[in-house]
Structures are given as C-alpha cells and as structure tokens.
C-alpha cells in the first residue's frame, strides 16, 4: 500500500469517527431550530389590476343606482378569505341614490337620496342575476333601512353605516356600527357633523326591512367632540376560530379613526360581550386597558373607512384611502392586529376614475376579505363630488364603488 492510499484511509476513518461523534452529540443536545428573519413591514411584492366585473355589478340604471360606504359579511359569520363561496353575502351602503338613468346616460327627474340600503349576493361571483338590493317603503315613499332611535339621538339625525360582523357567539346576530350624523347647512364642502356612535343589531338570519332591529348607544364618546375623540367602527377584524381566523385569539378587533391626521385607534372585546361596554379594552401602545383615556393611536394618514385582512405569510394588510381623500389606495403592513405598522405602500392610483370633473374625488378604500382569495385582495373605493347634486345629474353613475384586485406575490 502506498503512502497516498494509507493517507486516504486514515482521513476517511477520521471523517467517519467525526461524523459518529457529531451524531452522538446531536442526540444528546439537539440543535436549535433556525430562526427566520421577520418579514418586512415596509415592502411587499404585488401586482394590481382593475376588477371591472365587480365594478359592473354596481353600475345600474334603475332603482338602486349608487351608494357609498359598502361593507360585506357572510350570513354565517365566516370571515376568512373567500368565505362567501357557497354562502350568502350581506352588503350594506350609506347614502344611497334611487331613480332611473335614461338611454342617454342622464338622470331622469324623480331621483332621490336615502341614507342607507342593503344588498344580498348569493355566492362569491359578481353576477347581477344573483344580487338583490333592499330598502323599505312607507306610504309609497322610499325610506332608509336604519334611522337613529336611541336615547342619545337628537333632532334630524340620520345614520351613516360603519363596519359590522355576524356574531356567532350571539345567535348569528349581525352587529353594524352606526354613526349618527346631522346636517349643518353651513355651505361648507362637507356640511354635516358626526354626533355619536351606535350599535345596530339585526337578529340572526332576519330579512330586510329588519323590523326587529335593536339600537344601542356606545357610551365612550357621548357628549364629547367627535373630531377630537374619534369613534369606532371604521373597520373590524374578527379574530376567532369560529370566524376562520388563521391565528385566533378569541377577540373581535374594532378600529376607530381620530382627528385630522386620520389616526388609528384599536379596541377589542370577546364577541359574547360586545354589548357589555365594561368588557371592552383599548390598546395603549403597550397592552390593553379598560381606561379609555389611555388609548393611543397606532398609525395615521388613513381614511374614515378601512379594511384589515391577514395575508398567508401572517402579516396583516391594513387597506385605506391615503390621506382620507388622496388619489391612492394605500396599504400598511402590520405584524399583529395592532401593529406595529409599516410605511404607506401605494397599491393603486384612482386618478382615472375622477378625471371627468375637477370636483370628483376618491375615498374610503377597503379590502373585502370574504370576497377575496387568500393572497388576492379585492378592494373597493368610492367616488364622490364636491358639487354632488349638480354633477350627479350629468354623471349619475359616478357615485358607486369601483374595484381593484391586488395579488400578493409569494
């Protein structure tokens, strides 16, 4: 045997012994699992495209032909992505236009506005044959579905509707946040003010016009200036196992907006105790407190309506209209339902939808989780005008939701 062969055998034996020794060491002291770097909160790979099939669903010429707001839940309370498949989706709107648009595209006389309405879509496809719109009539006159009737309600107040959820812990009752609004008639671009916050409760599986609805004053901001204190209901995340959450903790997270900077506040409560306001807790920047004055905002530059959806990678997508009335649909990524949230990521430029008139503006973008695919966000935004009652005659279909799809690249 030459020296080279002997050297190779010795080296191989040493290597084999070392491997056995390492294996023995591994058996007695397992190596720690590899720790992954946290995902970025400031960037994500995505593609955006318009969703004309969803926009067309709300482009109508008779009866309901426009509305803003737009929130959606499933009848059974499932809130996970694509939960609407094989289910019934309840969709509600705030200010709603009723009337007829002629073949020339102009609004016929006799149109009117009511303050809220509802639609029911069967399944998850934007099929005009599977959606119906509802609002009540009384004495031959069209009426709003929801009108304030609480102890705190003042004269001539009406509702704009916030987000809501089907409460599986309370007989599948539908809880919708209502903002009590009063017109100011002051000639300003926004001649109204918010007076208070309400919970509107619809019994499980009830049908329009919801004659058995209940209304409950939310006490936190009663008697205070809403502009400075804010209100809740801008968006909701139902983080329960029953709702289909990926990382459930048993709470419903209720988002609110405060101040001119559109800052985000967060409250949470177990669904079974939604009506017991002593059980609500508020995020103070470090944890949860029952002391409302200690609440702290967690991010800003949002809109009065928004949506939150958990992505497949675990991050939370907070979707909104940047700066309230800005031209971009914005996204902030969070590591939890309360953040921290990253910088604004611009998903879509709405400029083309408001190009017909200098008074048009987009607002209140949000993601509709129950109509979205697991890593594809279906997002709506609304279009309005600073000269609404003149512009709606010439552009009667301006006042309706538009939709885009944002695909998160894995």
C-alpha positions as CSV (number, residue, x, y, z in Angstrom):
1,X,0.0,0.0,0.0
2,X,1.5,3.3,-1.0
3,X,1.6,6.4,1.2
4,X,-1.2,8.1,-0.6
5,X,-3.6,5.2,-0.2
6,X,-2.7,4.9,3.5
7,X,-3.3,8.7,4.0
8,X,-6.7,8.4,2.3
9,X,-7.8,5.5,4.5
10,X,-6.7,7.3,7.7
11,X,-8.5,10.5,6.5
12,X,-11.7,8.6,5.8
13,X,-11.6,6.8,9.1
14,X,-11.1,10.1,10.9
15,X,-14.0,11.6,9.0
16,X,-16.3,8.6,9.8
17,X,-15.4,8.9,13.5
18,X,-16.1,12.6,13.5
19,X,-19.5,12.0,11.9
20,X,-20.3,9.4,14.6
21,X,-19.2,11.8,17.3
22,X,-21.3,14.6,15.9
23,X,-24.3,12.3,15.6
24,X,-23.8,11.3,19.2
25,X,-23.6,14.9,20.3
26,X,-26.7,15.8,18.3
27,X,-28.7,13.1,20.0
28,X,-27.8,14.4,23.5
29,X,-28.1,18.1,22.6
30,X,-30.4,18.8,19.6
31,X,-29.5,21.8,17.5
32,X,-31.8,24.8,17.9
33,X,-34.3,25.5,15.2
34,X,-33.3,28.0,12.6
35,X,-34.8,31.4,13.4
36,X,-36.4,33.2,10.5
37,X,-35.9,36.9,9.8
38,X,-39.2,38.8,10.4
39,X,-41.0,39.8,7.2
40,X,-40.7,43.4,6.2
41,X,-43.4,45.8,7.1
42,X,-42.3,48.3,4.5
43,X,-42.4,46.3,1.4
44,X,-44.2,43.5,-0.4
45,X,-44.2,42.2,-3.9
46,X,-47.6,42.7,-5.6
47,X,-49.5,43.3,-8.8
48,X,-52.7,45.3,-9.2
49,X,-55.4,45.3,-11.8
50,X,-58.8,46.7,-12.0
51,X,-61.7,44.3,-11.4
52,X,-64.3,45.5,-13.9
53,X,-66.6,42.5,-13.3
54,X,-67.1,43.7,-9.7
55,X,-67.4,47.4,-10.7
56,X,-70.1,46.5,-13.3
57,X,-72.1,44.7,-10.6
58,X,-73.0,48.1,-9.1
59,X,-73.3,50.0,-12.3
60,X,-77.1,50.1,-12.6
61,X,-79.7,52.2,-14.3
62,X,-83.0,51.5,-12.4
63,X,-83.9,51.6,-8.7
64,X,-80.6,51.5,-6.7
65,X,-78.0,53.2,-8.9
66,X,-75.4,54.5,-6.4
67,X,-74.2,54.3,-2.9
68,X,-71.1,54.8,-0.8
69,X,-69.8,53.0,2.3
70,X,-70.0,49.4,1.2
71,X,-69.1,46.7,3.8
72,X,-69.6,43.0,3.4
73,X,-70.0,39.9,5.6
74,X,-71.2,36.4,5.2
75,X,-74.6,35.3,6.6
76,X,-72.9,32.5,8.7
77,X,-70.2,34.7,10.2
78,X,-67.2,33.2,8.4
79,X,-64.7,36.0,7.9
80,X,-61.8,34.2,6.2
81,X,-60.7,34.8,2.6
82,X,-63.3,33.5,0.1
83,X,-65.8,32.8,2.9
84,X,-68.6,34.0,0.6
85,X,-68.2,30.9,-1.7
86,X,-71.3,28.8,-1.2
87,X,-72.7,31.3,1.2
88,X,-74.8,34.5,1.2
89,X,-73.1,37.8,1.4
90,X,-74.7,40.8,3.1
91,X,-73.5,44.1,1.7
92,X,-74.6,47.5,3.1
93,X,-74.2,51.0,2.0
94,X,-74.5,54.5,3.4
95,X,-76.1,57.4,1.4
96,X,-77.9,55.7,-1.5
97,X,-79.3,57.1,-4.8
98,X,-82.6,55.8,-6.2
99,X,-84.1,56.6,-9.5
100,X,-83.7,55.9,-13.2
101,X,-81.0,56.7,-15.7
102,X,-82.2,57.1,-19.3
103,X,-80.7,55.7,-22.5
104,X,-78.9,59.0,-23.0
105,X,-77.0,58.4,-19.7
106,X,-78.7,61.3,-18.0
107,X,-80.6,61.1,-14.7
108,X,-84.4,61.2,-15.1
109,X,-86.5,63.5,-12.8
110,X,-87.8,62.0,-9.6
111,X,-84.5,60.6,-8.3
112,X,-83.8,60.8,-4.6
113,X,-81.3,60.0,-1.9
114,X,-81.9,57.9,1.2
115,X,-79.3,57.4,3.9
116,X,-78.6,53.7,3.8
117,X,-79.6,50.5,2.0
118,X,-78.5,46.8,1.7
119,X,-77.9,44.1,-0.9
120,X,-77.7,40.3,-0.7
121,X,-75.4,38.4,-3.0
122,X,-75.6,34.7,-3.3
123,X,-72.2,33.2,-3.7
124,X,-68.9,34.9,-4.5
125,X,-69.3,35.7,-8.2
126,X,-70.2,39.2,-9.4
127,X,-73.4,38.0,-11.1
128,X,-76.1,40.6,-11.5
129,X,-78.7,37.8,-11.5
130,X,-77.6,36.8,-8.0
131,X,-77.8,40.1,-6.2
132,X,-80.8,42.0,-4.9
133,X,-81.0,45.5,-3.3
134,X,-83.3,46.4,-0.5
135,X,-84.7,49.5,1.2
136,X,-88.1,50.0,2.8
137,X,-91.1,51.9,1.6
138,X,-93.7,53.6,3.8
139,X,-96.8,55.2,2.4
140,X,-95.3,54.8,-1.1
141,X,-92.2,56.7,-0.1
142,X,-88.7,55.3,-0.1
143,X,-87.1,55.2,3.4
144,X,-83.7,54.4,4.9
145,X,-83.3,51.0,6.4
146,X,-81.7,52.3,9.6
147,X,-82.8,55.5,11.4
148,X,-81.4,56.6,14.8
149,X,-83.8,55.8,17.6
150,X,-81.6,55.7,20.7
151,X,-81.8,57.7,23.9
152,X,-78.9,59.9,22.7
153,X,-80.4,60.6,19.3
154,X,-81.0,64.3,18.5
155,X,-83.4,66.1,16.2
156,X,-82.9,65.4,12.4
157,X,-80.1,62.9,12.8
158,X,-79.5,60.1,10.5
159,X,-77.1,57.1,10.1
160,X,-74.0,56.5,8.1
161,X,-73.1,52.9,8.5
162,X,-69.7,51.6,9.6
163,X,-68.3,48.1,9.5
164,X,-70.0,45.1,11.2
165,X,-69.8,41.4,11.9
166,X,-72.1,38.4,12.3
167,X,-71.7,37.4,16.0
168,X,-71.5,33.6,16.2
169,X,-71.5,33.9,20.0
170,X,-74.9,35.6,20.0
171,X,-77.2,33.6,17.7
172,X,-75.5,34.9,14.5
173,X,-76.9,38.4,15.1
174,X,-75.5,41.0,12.8
175,X,-73.9,43.9,14.6
176,X,-73.3,47.1,12.5
177,X,-71.7,50.3,13.7
178,X,-73.8,53.4,13.0
179,X,-72.6,57.0,13.0
180,X,-75.2,59.5,14.0
181,X,-75.0,62.4,11.5
182,X,-76.5,65.9,11.5
183,X,-76.5,68.3,8.6
184,X,-75.0,71.7,9.4
185,X,-76.4,73.7,6.4
186,X,-73.3,75.9,6.6
187,X,-72.3,75.9,3.0
188,X,-69.1,74.1,3.5
189,X,-67.8,71.3,1.3
190,X,-68.8,68.8,4.0
191,X,-72.0,70.4,5.5
192,X,-72.5,67.8,8.3
193,X,-71.0,66.6,11.5
194,X,-70.9,63.4,13.4
195,X,-72.8,63.3,16.7
196,X,-72.2,59.9,18.1
197,X,-71.7,56.2,17.8
198,X,-74.3,53.3,17.9
199,X,-74.5,49.6,17.5
200,X,-77.4,48.4,15.3
201,X,-78.3,44.8,16.0
202,X,-80.2,42.6,13.5
203,X,-81.4,39.2,14.7
204,X,-79.7,36.3,13.1
205,X,-81.0,35.3,9.7
206,X,-83.5,38.2,9.7
207,X,-84.5,39.7,6.4
208,X,-85.0,43.3,5.2
209,X,-86.5,45.6,6.3
210,X,-85.3,44.3,9.7
211,X,-88.3,45.4,11.7
212,X,-86.9,43.7,14.9
213,X,-83.6,45.6,14.9
214,X,-82.2,46.9,18.1
215,X,-80.0,50.1,18.6
216,X,-77.6,50.6,21.4
217,X,-75.7,53.9,22.2
218,X,-72.0,53.3,22.5
219,X,-71.1,55.3,25.6
220,X,-67.4,56.1,25.2
221,X,-67.8,59.4,23.3
222,X,-71.2,60.6,24.4
223,X,-71.2,64.4,25.0
224,X,-67.7,64.8,23.5
225,X,-66.5,66.4,20.3
226,X,-66.1,63.6,17.8
227,X,-63.4,65.4,15.9
228,X,-61.0,65.2,18.8
229,X,-62.0,61.9,20.4
230,X,-62.9,59.9,17.3
231,X,-65.3,57.0,17.1
232,X,-65.2,53.2,16.4
233,X,-66.4,51.1,13.5
234,X,-64.1,52.2,10.7
235,X,-63.1,48.6,10.3
236,X,-63.4,45.2,12.1
237,X,-61.2,42.1,12.3
238,X,-62.9,39.0,13.8
239,X,-60.0,37.0,15.1
240,X,-61.8,33.9,16.3
241,X,-61.6,30.3,15.4
242,X,-65.3,30.2,14.5
243,X,-64.8,33.0,12.0
244,X,-61.9,31.1,10.3
245,X,-59.0,33.2,11.6
246,X,-55.6,31.7,11.0
247,X,-54.2,32.9,14.3
248,X,-57.3,33.2,16.5
249,X,-57.1,34.8,20.0
250,X,-60.9,34.9,20.5
251,X,-61.3,38.7,20.1
252,X,-63.1,41.0,17.7
253,X,-60.8,44.0,16.9
254,X,-62.7,47.2,16.4
255,X,-60.9,50.1,14.6
256,X,-61.6,53.7,15.0
257,X,-60.4,57.0,13.5
258,X,-59.5,60.1,15.3
259,X,-58.5,63.7,14.3
260,X,-57.5,65.4,11.2
261,X,-54.5,63.1,10.7
262,X,-56.8,60.1,10.5
263,X,-55.1,58.3,13.3
264,X,-56.0,54.7,14.1
265,X,-57.4,53.6,17.5
266,X,-58.0,50.0,18.4
267,X,-60.4,48.4,20.9
268,X,-61.2,44.7,21.3
269,X,-63.7,42.6,23.1
270,X,-64.8,38.9,23.1
271,X,-67.8,38.6,20.8
272,X,-70.1,37.3,23.5
273,X,-69.6,40.5,25.5
274,X,-69.9,43.0,22.6
275,X,-72.9,44.8,24.4
276,X,-71.1,44.9,27.8
277,X,-69.0,48.0,27.3
278,X,-67.3,47.4,30.6
279,X,-65.6,44.4,29.0
280,X,-64.1,46.4,26.1
281,X,-60.4,47.1,26.3
282,X,-58.3,49.7,24.5
283,X,-54.8,49.5,23.1
284,X,-52.5,51.9,24.9
285,X,-49.3,51.4,22.9
286,X,-48.0,48.5,25.0
287,X,-51.0,46.5,26.1
288,X,-54.7,46.6,26.8
289,X,-56.5,48.8,29.3
290,X,-60.1,49.4,30.4
291,X,-59.2,53.1,30.9
292,X,-60.3,54.7,27.6
293,X,-58.3,58.0,28.2
294,X,-55.1,55.9,28.0
295,X,-55.8,54.8,24.4
296,X,-53.0,55.5,22.0
297,X,-53.2,55.7,18.2
298,X,-51.0,53.2,16.3
299,X,-50.7,54.8,12.8
300,X,-52.1,57.6,10.7
301,X,-52.8,59.0,7.3
302,X,-55.8,56.6,6.9
303,X,-59.4,57.1,5.9
304,X,-62.7,57.0,7.8
305,X,-63.4,53.6,6.4
306,X,-60.8,50.8,6.0
307,X,-60.3,47.1,6.0
308,X,-57.9,44.6,7.6
309,X,-57.1,41.2,6.2
310,X,-54.4,38.7,7.3
311,X,-52.1,37.5,4.5
312,X,-51.0,33.9,4.1
313,X,-47.5,34.9,5.4
314,X,-49.0,36.1,8.6
315,X,-48.7,39.8,8.1
316,X,-51.9,42.0,8.4
317,X,-52.9,44.2,5.5
318,X,-54.5,47.5,6.5
319,X,-56.1,48.9,3.4
320,X,-57.4,52.5,3.2
321,X,-57.5,55.7,1.1
322,X,-54.3,57.5,1.6
323,X,-54.7,60.8,3.4
324,X,-58.5,60.4,3.6
325,X,-59.3,61.8,0.1
326,X,-56.0,61.1,-1.6
327,X,-55.8,59.6,-5.1
328,X,-54.0,56.4,-3.9
329,X,-55.3,53.2,-2.4
330,X,-52.9,52.7,0.4
331,X,-51.6,49.7,2.4
332,X,-49.8,49.5,5.7
333,X,-48.4,46.1,6.8
334,X,-48.6,45.1,10.4
335,X,-47.1,42.3,12.5
336,X,-50.3,41.9,14.5
337,X,-53.8,43.3,14.5
338,X,-52.5,46.4,16.4
339,X,-49.2,46.7,14.5
340,X,-46.6,47.9,14.6
341,X,-47.5,49.1,11.0
342,X,-45.0,50.0,8.3
343,X,-44.9,52.8,5.9
344,X,-47.6,53.5,3.3
345,X,-47.3,51.3,0.3
346,X,-49.3,52.7,-2.7
347,X,-51.4,49.9,-4.4
348,X,-53.5,51.8,-7.0
349,X,-53.8,55.3,-8.5
350,X,-57.6,56.2,-8.7
351,X,-57.0,59.3,-10.9
352,X,-58.7,57.8,-14.0
353,X,-61.9,57.4,-12.1
354,X,-62.0,61.1,-11.1
355,X,-60.7,62.6,-14.3
356,X,-64.1,63.7,-15.8
357,X,-64.6,66.6,-13.4
358,X,-62.3,68.7,-11.2
359,X,-64.8,68.3,-8.3
360,X,-64.6,64.5,-8.3
361,X,-62.6,62.7,-5.6
362,X,-62.0,59.1,-4.4
363,X,-62.4,58.0,-0.8
364,X,-62.8,55.1,1.7
365,X,-60.9,52.3,0.1
366,X,-61.1,49.0,1.9
367,X,-60.4,45.3,1.4
368,X,-63.4,42.9,1.4
369,X,-61.9,39.7,2.9
370,X,-64.9,37.5,2.5
371,X,-64.9,38.2,-1.3
372,X,-61.1,37.9,-1.6
373,X,-58.9,35.0,-2.4
374,X,-56.3,34.0,0.3
375,X,-53.5,36.1,-1.2
376,X,-55.5,38.3,-3.6
377,X,-57.2,41.3,-2.1
378,X,-60.5,42.5,-3.6
379,X,-60.6,46.2,-2.8
380,X,-63.3,48.8,-3.3
381,X,-63.1,52.6,-3.3
382,X,-65.9,55.2,-3.7
383,X,-66.1,58.3,-5.9
384,X,-67.9,61.5,-5.0
385,X,-68.1,65.2,-6.0
386,X,-67.7,68.4,-4.0
387,X,-70.6,69.6,-6.2
388,X,-72.6,66.4,-5.9
389,X,-76.2,67.4,-6.6
390,X,-75.2,69.2,-9.8
391,X,-72.7,66.7,-11.0
392,X,-74.9,63.6,-10.3
393,X,-77.4,64.9,-12.9
394,X,-74.7,64.8,-15.7
395,X,-72.7,61.9,-14.3
396,X,-75.3,59.8,-12.5
397,X,-73.1,56.7,-12.2
398,X,-70.2,58.5,-10.5
399,X,-71.5,57.6,-7.0
400,X,-70.8,53.9,-6.8
401,X,-67.9,51.6,-5.7
402,X,-65.1,50.7,-8.0
403,X,-63.0,47.6,-7.5
404,X,-59.4,46.5,-8.0
405,X,-57.6,43.2,-7.2
406,X,-54.2,43.2,-5.6
407,X,-52.3,39.9,-5.9
408,X,-49.6,39.3,-3.3
409,X,-46.7,37.5,-4.9
410,X,-45.4,34.6,-2.8
